[in-house]
Amino acid sequence: MILSHRHHFIFLHCRKTAGSSISAMLARYLGPEDLQLSGLKEAFDAGIPYTTRTCREAGMLPGRRRLIRMEDRLHLTGLLGPERRAKRIRKRIHSLYSNRLGPYPYHARAAAVAEAFPDEWSSFAKFCVVRNPWDKAVSDYYWRTRNTDTPPSFEAFVKAMRDGEPLDGIVPGEPDNWPLYTIDDQIAVDHVIRFENLTEDLGSVLSNLGIAWDGWIPHGKKRVTRGSSDRNAVATYTPELTRIIGDLFEKEIEAFGYEGPSS
């Protein structure tokens, strides 16, 4: 999630929709009092500094205007190096806002953002990116099993999502993006960008915000296909798995007319 007072927008970061890369790109245009919660690592890797507000609030305890433990001071002041400073900022700012925005503040739900920032929510432009759930599930599977020596099958991954099983931490805690940009099952953002038409849609939104975007987006979380450029070599849909994804993400599929893989 990014909240920008400079450009009067709120970006809601949906999972596996290039949100980290978009957040890093947006970081170039943020003002000192803008709040960035998503794409912080990607912004640092791209050499983009964190906003003054993000750094300041990372060093605060709720309701107190002072730095916290000595260990945090050493990290946050940069005495242990810029990489460790950036990592500690990410840890602290996420911890701070988890109290207001839920356990995943970088993927904050629309209702939580509206409650935490009512003035900005009512007056700022709000946008997000959506993606075909069948394609998103494949991308998620590759990403979340990239460092696993013996990854579960794609079938096991999909069925674990259906059953709410963590599968040793491989299955995301909140796989459904629908609550991130809806309130009471109603789309609550002003602009919905389709991942399938990302560059054109994003350019249009940024132009409306008065941001002269040059088209640059950093490469963030790339798909890993274990030695094959064909994603179906590992993640293959069966009629059963197609139905499971259709049931899991029914609301998003109906809202945007997404279709499953052809048999």
Disulfide bonds with the S-S distance in Angstrom:
none
